Amino acid sequence: MSKMIKSLEPYLTFDGNCEEALNTYAKVFNGKVTIQQRYDNPAMKAPKEYHNKVLHASIQFDDIAILASDIMPGGQLSRGSSDVSLSLNVSSLEESKRIFEQLAEGGKVHHPFEKQFWGAWHGNLVDKYGIRWMVNCE
């Protein structure tokens, strides 16, 4: 069977702070943010105060891409659901601790990053932007 699916990329939606969130993640993951489009295209008919918001962007680090945007004007986010988390598997214990601590700044830790009964290190949290993360290190 040929490989039909090339990748799976999470697409995060923010409530007007997409660019701030992606720049924060760029510092945490040593990544590069690319903003492809903003809401300033006249065809979008977005309110003037929304023209600088992000319509489509991405952050790239290592071989990973995360796509993102600000919610459409007048839209509403449904944060708080615990049915999806971004799970990171990190090869270095020191690096995984650093990532966890930086993602936790201003957020809420649900399970501290510590050695687990199955032998790996793990912690999970919701960051200050409302995104759920799980950080793992074997």
Backbone as CSV, one residue per row, in Angstrom:
resi,resn,N_x,N_y,N_z,CA_x,CA_y,CA_z,C_x,C_y,C_z
1,MET,0.842,-1.171,0.000,0.000,0.000,0.000,0.894,1.243,0.000
2,SER,0.569,2.195,-0.844,1.365,3.424,-0.904,0.995,4.352,0.252
3,LYS,1.911,5.211,0.559,1.701,6.163,1.652,0.817,7.295,1.148
4,MET,-0.416,7.347,1.616,-1.371,8.341,1.148,-1.319,9.620,1.983
5,ILE,-1.118,9.488,3.266,-1.116,10.655,4.147,0.318,11.105,4.364
6,LYS,0.592,12.354,4.055,1.944,12.881,4.154,2.263,13.427,5.545
7,SER,1.266,13.997,6.207,1.508,14.551,7.540,0.185,14.828,8.236
8,LEU,0.273,15.024,9.522,-0.865,15.460,10.335,-0.381,16.680,11.104
9,GLU,-0.997,17.833,10.844,-0.550,19.071,11.455,-1.686,19.667,12.284
10,PRO,-1.458,19.856,13.572,-2.490,20.497,14.385,-2.739,21.919,13.894
11,TYR,-3.989,22.354,13.971,-4.359,23.722,13.603,-5.007,24.352,14.822
12,LEU,-4.317,25.312,15.413,-4.785,25.960,16.630,-5.486,27.265,16.295
13,THR,-6.537,27.566,17.036,-7.276,28.810,16.844,-7.211,29.621,18.126
14,PHE,-6.944,30.916,17.962,-6.780,31.810,19.106,-7.786,32.946,19.038
15,ASP,-7.983,33.588,20.177,-8.960,34.667,20.303,-8.269,36.024,20.196
16,GLY,-7.588,36.258,19.075,-6.951,37.544,18.842,-5.500,37.621,19.259
17,ASN,-4.957,36.564,19.869,-3.559,36.598,20.325,-2.709,35.503,19.665
18,CYS,-3.063,35.139,18.458,-2.344,34.084,17.730,-0.870,34.424,17.544
19,GLU,-0.593,35.636,17.099,0.801,36.011,16.841,1.629,35.969,18.123
20,GLU,1.069,36.455,19.216,1.752,36.400,20.515,2.023,34.956,20.920
21,ALA,1.016,34.097,20.791,1.172,32.691,21.170,2.249,32.016,20.326
22,LEU,2.216,32.209,19.014,3.208,31.569,18.151,4.616,32.077,18.445
23,ASN,4.754,33.364,18.742,6.075,33.886,19.097,6.560,33.304,20.423
24,THR,5.651,33.063,21.360,6.008,32.397,22.615,6.487,30.980,22.327
25,TYR,5.735,30.246,21.517,6.119,28.874,21.172,7.450,28.850,20.413
26,ALA,7.697,29.863,19.575,8.964,29.930,18.836,10.142,30.012,19.805
27,LYS,9.968,30.744,20.903,11.031,30.829,21.909,11.190,29.490,22.642
28,VAL,10.082,28.860,22.995,10.125,27.588,23.719,10.787,26.509,22.874
29,PHE,10.405,26.422,21.602,10.846,25.328,20.737,11.975,25.712,19.780
30,ASN,12.470,26.943,19.892,13.491,27.435,18.972,13.000,27.273,17.529
31,GLY,11.789,27.769,17.286,11.148,27.604,15.989,11.069,28.897,15.204
32,LYS,10.465,28.787,14.031,10.309,29.934,13.136,8.829,30.107,12.815
33,VAL,8.336,31.318,13.051,6.940,31.659,12.765,6.858,32.284,11.386
34,THR,5.876,31.846,10.609,5.588,32.438,9.308,4.119,32.815,9.282
35,ILE,3.859,34.093,9.074,2.474,34.550,8.950,2.189,34.712,7.466
36,GLN,1.319,33.843,6.940,1.021,33.849,5.516,-0.016,34.915,5.155
37,GLN,-1.029,35.087,6.013,-2.096,36.043,5.701,-2.646,36.649,6.971
38,ARG,-3.110,37.881,6.820,-3.819,38.567,7.896,-5.232,38.871,7.400
39,TYR,-6.037,39.400,8.275,-7.424,39.714,7.934,-7.565,41.030,7.182
40,ASP,-6.472,41.582,6.657,-6.530,42.880,5.983,-6.957,42.794,4.519
41,ASN,-7.218,41.609,4.000,-7.682,41.446,2.625,-9.126,41.961,2.542
42,PRO,-9.402,42.911,1.631,-10.767,43.461,1.518,-11.838,42.383,1.296
43,ALA,-11.475,41.284,0.652,-12.449,40.213,0.409,-12.921,39.572,1.714
44,MET,-12.117,39.700,2.789,-12.493,39.126,4.091,-13.581,39.945,4.778
45,LYS,-13.692,41.224,4.421,-14.693,42.118,5.019,-14.606,42.121,6.548
46,ALA,-13.379,42.036,7.042,-13.153,42.059,8.491,-13.182,43.499,8.979
47,PRO,-13.616,43.716,10.223,-13.575,45.075,10.782,-12.142,45.603,10.794
48,LYS,-11.993,46.911,10.630,-10.669,47.532,10.541,-9.779,47.151,11.719
49,GLU,-10.334,47.088,12.932,-9.536,46.757,14.118,-9.045,45.300,14.097
50,TYR,-9.539,44.519,13.162,-9.148,43.106,13.047,-8.151,42.871,11.915
51,HIS,-7.828,43.900,11.137,-6.980,43.742,9.951,-5.594,43.203,10.263
52,ASN,-5.053,43.448,11.445,-3.716,42.972,11.778,-3.732,41.585,12.434
53,LYS,-4.901,41.014,12.644,-4.994,39.671,13.231,-4.585,38.625,12.198
54,VAL,-4.275,37.427,12.677,-3.729,36.368,11.830,-4.841,35.511,11.232
55,LEU,-4.868,35.469,9.912,-5.808,34.603,9.186,-5.204,33.212,9.005
56,HIS,-3.897,33.154,8.747,-3.234,31.857,8.610,-1.745,32.021,8.880
57,ALA,-1.211,31.160,9.756,0.211,31.207,10.098,0.677,29.801,10.442
58,SER,1.990,29.683,10.589,2.558,28.406,11.002,3.802,28.653,11.841
59,ILE,4.119,27.655,12.638,5.396,27.623,13.336,6.046,26.300,12.977
60,GLN,7.319,26.366,12.664,8.081,25.173,12.282,9.237,25.018,13.259
61,PHE,9.381,23.819,13.820,10.547,23.500,14.642,10.851,22.028,14.453
62,ASP,12.135,21.724,14.343,12.572,20.376,13.997,11.795,19.940,12.750
63,ASP,11.155,18.777,12.755,10.352,18.327,11.608,8.862,18.516,11.868
64,ILE,8.522,19.425,12.746,7.142,19.599,13.185,6.602,20.946,12.724
65,ALA,5.353,20.938,12.271,4.659,22.177,11.915,3.346,22.236,12.682
66,ILE,3.046,23.406,13.202,1.751,23.675,13.820,1.182,24.876,13.079
67,LEU,-0.042,24.751,12.620,-0.723,25.826,11.913,-1.634,26.548,12.897
68,ALA,-1.938,27.818,12.604,-2.745,28.578,13.554,-3.382,29.791,12.908
69,SER,-4.401,30.308,13.590,-5.060,31.548,13.168,-5.795,32.147,14.358
70,ASP,-6.202,33.401,14.174,-7.144,34.001,15.112,-8.539,33.632,14.637
71,ILE,-9.450,33.508,15.571,-10.829,33.153,15.229,-11.427,34.248,14.340
72,MET,-12.342,33.881,13.500,-12.999,34.842,12.611,-13.689,35.915,13.453
73,PRO,-13.734,37.151,12.957,-14.438,38.202,13.692,-15.867,37.766,14.013
74,GLY,-16.245,37.936,15.272,-17.577,37.533,15.711,-17.660,36.078,16.114
75,GLY,-16.610,35.305,15.874,-16.594,33.888,16.237,-16.374,33.706,17.731
76,GLN,-16.534,32.490,18.167,-16.365,32.183,19.581,-15.574,30.895,19.745
77,LEU,-14.579,30.931,20.632,-13.783,29.738,20.917,-14.506,28.861,21.928
78,SER,-14.228,27.579,21.868,-14.791,26.657,22.854,-13.645,26.005,23.620
79,ARG,-12.876,26.818,24.346,-11.757,26.312,25.134,-12.272,25.555,26.344
80,GLY,-11.369,24.815,26.950,-11.704,24.118,28.182,-11.960,22.643,27.965
81,SER,-12.122,22.233,26.726,-12.338,20.822,26.450,-11.031,20.072,26.672
82,SER,-11.124,18.920,27.277,-9.901,18.148,27.523,-9.792,16.965,26.572
83,ASP,-10.475,17.043,25.444,-10.461,15.900,24.541,-9.283,15.888,23.575
84,VAL,-8.508,16.980,23.490,-7.339,17.007,22.610,-6.184,17.670,23.347
85,SER,-5.011,17.061,23.258,-3.784,17.636,23.800,-2.701,17.519,22.741
86,LEU,-1.746,18.433,22.771,-0.561,18.301,21.939,0.470,17.574,22.785
87,SER,0.873,16.401,22.341,1.787,15.556,23.102,3.173,15.616,22.477
88,LEU,4.138,16.080,23.281,5.524,16.193,22.830,6.337,15.062,23.417
89,ASN,7.095,14.379,22.597,8.041,13.372,23.056,9.433,13.949,22.847
90,VAL,10.116,14.193,23.948,11.405,14.883,23.925,12.496,13.885,24.299
91,SER,13.621,13.952,23.604,14.677,12.957,23.825,15.564,13.271,25.026
92,SER,15.622,14.508,25.455,16.499,14.909,26.558,15.670,15.281,27.781
93,LEU,16.028,14.733,28.941,15.316,15.053,30.181,15.452,16.536,30.505
94,GLU,16.651,17.065,30.373,16.881,18.489,30.661,16.022,19.372,29.757
95,GLU,15.989,19.052,28.466,15.203,19.823,27.514,13.711,19.675,27.783
96,SER,13.257,18.488,28.129,11.839,18.287,28.403,11.403,19.080,29.638
97,LYS,12.256,19.145,30.660,11.943,19.951,31.849,11.848,21.428,31.488
98,ARG,12.788,21.908,30.680,12.777,23.314,30.261,11.500,23.639,29.485
99,ILE,11.149,22.778,28.527,9.941,22.995,27.727,8.709,23.014,28.616
100,PHE,8.597,22.049,29.511,7.435,21.988,30.399,7.320,23.264,31.227
101,GLU,8.415,23.685,31.829,8.402,24.876,32.678,8.017,26.121,31.887
102,GLN,8.536,26.261,30.675,8.210,27.438,29.876,6.763,27.423,29.406
103,LEU,6.249,26.262,29.019,4.844,26.185,28.619,3.911,26.446,29.801
104,ALA,4.348,26.078,30.996,3.525,26.228,32.200,3.438,27.676,32.685
105,GLU,4.380,28.541,32.270,4.373,29.934,32.734,3.055,30.610,32.399
106,GLY,2.336,31.036,33.439,1.060,31.713,33.252,-0.099,30.782,32.977
107,GLY,0.166,29.479,32.899,-0.882,28.499,32.627,-1.255,27.732,33.881
108,LYS,-1.827,26.551,33.692,-2.252,25.729,34.818,-1.700,24.312,34.637
109,VAL,-0.886,23.881,35.587,-0.328,22.532,35.558,-1.371,21.569,36.109
110,HIS,-1.695,20.553,35.328,-2.631,19.518,35.783,-1.886,18.359,36.427
111,HIS,-0.722,18.062,35.892,0.114,17.006,36.477,1.559,17.457,36.340
112,PRO,2.260,17.635,37.450,3.650,18.112,37.379,4.525,17.165,36.564
113,PHE,5.576,17.728,35.997,6.522,16.937,35.226,7.390,16.150,36.209
114,GLU,7.181,14.836,36.233,7.918,13.991,37.165,7.984,12.560,36.638
115,LYS,8.824,11.759,37.273,8.978,10.340,36.903,7.661,9.615,37.195
116,GLN,7.212,8.806,36.228,5.930,8.113,36.338,6.127,6.630,36.641
117,PHE,5.071,5.986,37.055,5.133,4.566,37.409,5.527,3.687,36.238
118,TRP,5.296,4.147,35.002,5.666,3.342,33.834,7.126,3.563,33.426
119,GLY,7.831,4.419,34.152,9.256,4.588,33.943,9.666,5.849,33.204
120,ALA,8.759,6.460,32.493,9.079,7.680,31.744,8.789,8.913,32.595
121,TRP,9.256,10.052,32.137,8.919,11.334,32.734,7.734,11.899,31.959
122,HIS,6.789,12.511,32.679,5.583,13.039,32.038,4.991,14.149,32.896
123,GLY,4.407,15.122,32.226,3.618,16.159,32.880,2.638,16.722,31.875
124,ASN,1.530,17.275,32.372,0.595,17.907,31.448,0.053,19.194,32.038
125,LEU,-0.357,20.081,31.142,-0.756,21.428,31.545,-1.625,22.058,30.475
126,VAL,-2.242,23.163,30.848,-2.899,24.049,29.890,-2.112,25.348,29.944
127,ASP,-1.599,25.785,28.802,-0.782,27.000,28.804,-1.658,28.242,28.913
128,LYS,-1.031,29.404,28.990,-1.769,30.654,29.194,-2.654,31.017,28.012
129,TYR,-2.519,30.315,26.892,-3.373,30.546,25.725,-4.520,29.544,25.645
130,GLY,-4.601,28.633,26.631,-5.681,27.661,26.657,-5.383,26.373,25.904
131,ILE,-4.134,26.159,25.495,-3.757,24.959,24.740,-3.243,23.902,25.713
132,ARG,-3.765,22.665,25.589,-3.345,21.544,26.436,-2.085,20.908,25.856
133,TRP,-1.096,20.676,26.708,0.161,20.061,26.313,0.455,18.889,27.230
134,MET,1.048,17.853,26.671,1.625,16.753,27.431,3.088,16.681,27.020
135,VAL,3.980,16.692,27.995,5.405,16.610,27.715,5.903,15.281,28.270
136,ASN,6.575,14.515,27.427,7.025,13.171,27.756,8.515,13.007,27.463
137,CYS,9.185,12.220,28.281,10.583,11.876,28.029,10.799,10.456,28.529
138,GLU,11.199,9.553,27.626,11.456,8.153,27.994,12.733,8.034,28.777
